[in-house]
């Protein structure tokens, strides 16, 4: 009887223990399930699985090759400017806002309520942890880093230092494409690679100074000329695409591209910092990081030597952003009565951040732009006519417009074309901020610590706006109702540069940047630091390309909608068909 009682008790204890474990697991499982913010639309099925919306997001990426468009699609699905998604297992929901006016208001005016998010900082922390993108605005380090980079976007530095370097490197691309035109006979060839290499040359020249012998475009041109002189035939019979040989990059530029491409994990991974830590131990990336480090060290030493020769007080004798940064550090050290630290990490990371942002986004924008302009022959002819009027002396003298002519001219339609390409390409389609206190967005309570995604490729910017009652907007947002126009729903997705043009009673056209929603460079104190440099690059690129070439339509089968996501979103392919207009340089 005694042993039976003991056995019975043991079974009861076993059952009770198992039940306790099950209840604990059930409790923990339910605690781990996504918890929505009350009142904000969300996918109901996502709250019933630990991974939330992540399987849907990954499925969209597998099908389309991109992630970032998926977020704006959620607002469209709910027909709501505000929704929430669950993309970080065991984490808080992300709020998605697709409303230009409210996003503009948050970015530029509600600075105490929102700051740069952990998610945005993590995107670059694996590559450049000591760069300003990795700091919140309230962090004292952010102010010091801005001080280091101060004046690189001043009109004087852009016109005297950056402009001539950009002009020189874009002219190398023009010469390369003139040579390719001779052999392609109006057949398509890969324009994306050439544009990416040209923008890499440009930003490297602006950042460090780049001699022709190391220029990717100039080396490609020299290789083509040598092959052409040797009688090499580039176009095969019945070919649809001319596959020109690709000359290798220098070790330093190749390492730069490798690291830039690896940065895509910062935008696609739910755990970017740890994801990048893992891949950074792969041999190819370790080698690229080593090359980058050694290259930067050499260039800093050269810059220190250069300013020693030119004089440490002559800021405008510099020939690169790095030399300017070295001067800044020398001045700061003198003011603080300490030795200069030219090899401190923030100089390394700010320099490489300057290169990453300046290359990837501009290259992607140009790759989209050549597609838009080829499909808009009327806009192309109109722009070329305005350019020929503006640079009538260059036209009469059968020469290229000079850098001074390009930077000093006012051509409203050129500004409109550039702005429309930037709007429609949306190479950085998401901006994120973190709520620094309990707050509201369009009447919805947003808890402290919530990350908010602002979409630039969705309703009100690239899709018809979702109607929002004025009463739910913030007071400062309501005050801007008449400041910006709105895009017509029927053509918001089309390439129409004229949307940016105002015409007065006398028929005079002016460019109006406030004509409608535009957030490509963000807004407020954390807006894109390199905005002025980007506009200068695009202005020089488009003047010289349109001056020398007519962009012909490419067959539809060569215009796939497949994309690649790195720092920016770029087309997987971007073929060009060119007809020469100007003479080779």
Secondary structure, 3 states (H helix, E strand, C coil): CHHHHHHHHHHHHHHHHHHHHHHHHHHHHHHHCCCCCCCCECCHHHHHCCCCCHHHHHHHHHHHCCCCHHHHHHHHHHCCCEEEECCCCCCCCEEEECCHHHHHHHHHCCCCCEEECHHHHHHHHCCCCCCHHHCCCCCHHHHHHHHHHCCCCCHHHHHHHHHHHHHHHHHHHHHHHHHHHHHHCCCEEEHHHHHHHHHHHHHHHHHHCCCHHHCHHHHHHHHHHHHHHCCCCCCCCCCCEECCCCCCCCHHHHHHHHHHHHCCHHHHCCCHHHHHHHHCCCHHHHHHHHHHHHHHHHHHHHHHHHHHHHCCCCHHHCCCHHHHHHHHHHHHHHHCCCCCCCCCHHHHHHHHHHHHHHHHHHHHHHHHHHHHHHCCHHHHHHHHHHHHHHCHHHHHCCCCCCHHHHHHCCCHHHHHHHHHHHHHHCCCCEEEEEECCCEEECCEEECCCCEEEEECCCECCCECCCCCCHHHCCHHHHCCCCCCCCCCCCCCCCCCHHHHEEECCCCCEEECCCCCCCCCCCCHHHCCCCHHHHHHHHHHHHHHHHHHEEEECCCHHHCCCCEEECCCEEECCCEEEEEECCCCC
